[in-house]
Amino acid sequence: MNIIITITVTALVVLYAGLFKAKKALLPITLLGLLTSLAFVVSGWDMDQTYYNMMQMDNFALAFTGITVLGTLLIFLLTQNYFAANSDNIAEYFTLILFALAGIVIMVSYKNMSMLFIGLEIMSVSLYILAGIRKSNFASNEASLKYFLMGAFSTGFLLFGITLIYGATGSFDLEVINQYLITNYQHVSPMFYPGIILVMIGLCFKIGAAPFHFWTPDVYEGAPTLITTFMSTIVKTAGFAAFLRLFADTFAPLHDFWMPPLMMIVCLTLVVGNVTALFQKHFKRMLAYSSISHAGYLLFSLITLTGNSSNNVLVYAAAYTFATIIAFAVLILVKQRTGNDHFDSFNGLASRNPFTAIVLTIAMLSLAGIPLTAGFIGKYLMFLNVMTEYKIFLVAFAILNALVGFYYYFRVIVAMYFKEGNETELQVPVQYQFVLVFSVLVTVFLGIYPSVILNLI
């Protein structure tokens, strides 16, 4: 609870600082609030506190909260010279991102399904505004409208599913629902089954899994790049944490019922994400379709439920988050210099700025799942999780899709090292250098020593 209070108070202080035109104080105040939140994450470890039987700050919630808060902190460091060029209302950007983060913390720590809905809506409403905050930009307006319509549509599915589950069990509490399934395994109410499917559909909308992904490319492309970074990393991680807490724990007794439709979603997500990314000519849109494919890999953790499912998702989410932050940070620098995000904009980047090219190469290798990177460990754990149930065909299918991913990730590397382009050197601010170096170190370290967080939960 201290984490949510800290983030919320920080958001309000930042808003008032903006009201009094204290622009230089916005980032220090925000970073101080996020560092304080991280301190509460560390101090609350192994305490397993429950608040009013609505939220549970166990190690699961604290681990994912730590990843999301740290990722948000790095994203805020990328705000240097980014918002100022496009808006005078920088405080509003900061405040909305912090409010979205507060909703995310609720999403990863809910113990009652009503809190899942509240956290999801706090996050979503903030993101609807952030996606369209550039009012004079048509693409940003289009992104906001599409995200709002699809978000409202998915919320309807989620609420209807929660309603049916409540009608069957008489409770929103996850423990009560789980106990109902255990004691009434042979006589589960007919309302419960469609409730599970509707909740699954609602959450698949939020994480961008196919066939509920169609909002993702346009929204990611139209929203400001920094907001896209937040949505494709922090928001996606929170969505999977919420998915995992509900399905891997509460709905586990009915795993045989909801696993087949989930497997179909996984296969479709991998195909749509990887194949469509092949035909993209713009780096940002490629990353959008890439995020869809990674949603498919993350869902592997629910195909076979084991005691390591939560840890596997944590490792994959960490690997994906830091690699994607690197990719978008470099994209921001390149786009500021060239004015577009076409793959040709990266031509000759290695000669203009070797440091930037190296860190982006490591990020692409990690996203592709090359050994000695965190991305490889994440994919290996997901595949290993499924192989325990002898679903070899699914692993082979996923590996084929991963090979497709090699092509579009290596397009960026080829452009940087083997194609001639503009020889103008990129200017990398100090804050960007810190984010890039830190993220690369984490990516490589987790690729070599994954045991640091592998048994964290």
Phi, psi and omega in degrees: 000325178300327181294313181296317180298317181298314181295318181294315179297319177301318179299318181291320178296319178297320180297316179290326176298322176293325179297326180263019173062030179267066186297323183291342182270349187297308183293314177302319179297316181296313181296322178297317178296319181289322177295323176296320178297318177297324178295321177293326176299313181293316183290336182269003183298137178067012180268332176050066182267139177246134183246109176056027181058024181246327180226147182228112178268072175269184182297327177301308181296319182292322180296312181287328174297318178299316179297315183291320180292317179296317178297319178295322178300316178295322179294321177297327177294339178278359182284352181303121179061019181261301182287327186300329182284346186238346183201146174269349184264060184294326182300325180294320175303309183298315183296316181294321177296320179293320177296320176299320179295322176299317176297324179296318179298321176295321181298324184272354184235012184291146175240353181228136186296335176294326177289329174300314180295317181297313179298319180297319182286324176300316178295312187294315181299320177298319182288328176302317181289316182297322181297328182246025187289340174273089190296332181273358182260118184297318181298322179292320177296318179297318179298317181296316181295315180297317181295320179295313182295313180291324178294319178294321179297314181291325177297325176299316176300313183298314181294320178297318178297317178297322179297316180295321179294320177295320179297328181279326187250339182077017182206152171262349185290132184295322180293320179295318179296316179297319179294325176298316180293324181290315184280336181242037187303322182273350185225045178291139181301140178301338179289337186291322185295310176295333177298317178298315182297319181292321176296319178299316179297316180300317180287327177295326173301314186292325182269355177078034177273142179289148003270026181252031188257353197296345175279337192299307184299315183291321180291315179297323182285322184279330181290155174307143188303321181293324177291322176299320177301314179296317182292320186279348180244291186293313182294319180294319178299317179296320179299319179288326176297317178295318178301313184293317181299324183279311188273323183282344182243291187295313184268009183303323180300337179254029182303322181295337180279310186269354180291316180303311177296328177293323178295322177296320178297319179300310182298315181294321180296317179297316182294309183298314183296311185285314183294317182292326179297334180300328190262007181277144179253353181244137186298318183294318180290327175298318178295329178295312179290329176298321179296329176295315180296322179292331174299322177296317179295321180294328179290347176303331183295342181259348178295316175235117182273122177228174177292345181260003184302315181295316179296321179298316179295321179299315180296313182295317181297320178296314180299314182293319183298308185290323178293320181290323176299319176300312183300315182287327177298315178294322178301318179300316180296316182292319182292325177295330181275318187258338179089357178211171183241025177294151179304330179296339179294340181267358181302128177071016181299327181298326179281330180283319184207090183302323181300311180297319180296320181294314182293322178292324177298316179297321178296316179295321178296321179293315179297327179283340179089037179277140180306155183073014172236160181296328180298323177296315179298318179300311179295319180300317180295321179294316179295318180297324180298320181283326183294341179295339179256014176064030175271061185297326182298323180291321178295316179299319178297317180292322179296319176300319178293324178296324177295324175297321179298329178305321186297307185284336174287321181285345174301321180292317180296317178299317180298321183288322189256335190239006178236146180273141179210196179297132184271007179294131183280138177283143174264117182253107179300161184300318181296322177294319179300318179297313181298315182295314181294314180299314182295321178295316180299318178295317180300315181287319181298315179291334176288334181261321181236067182293343182296345179301320179241359186295328181244032186287320184275000000 
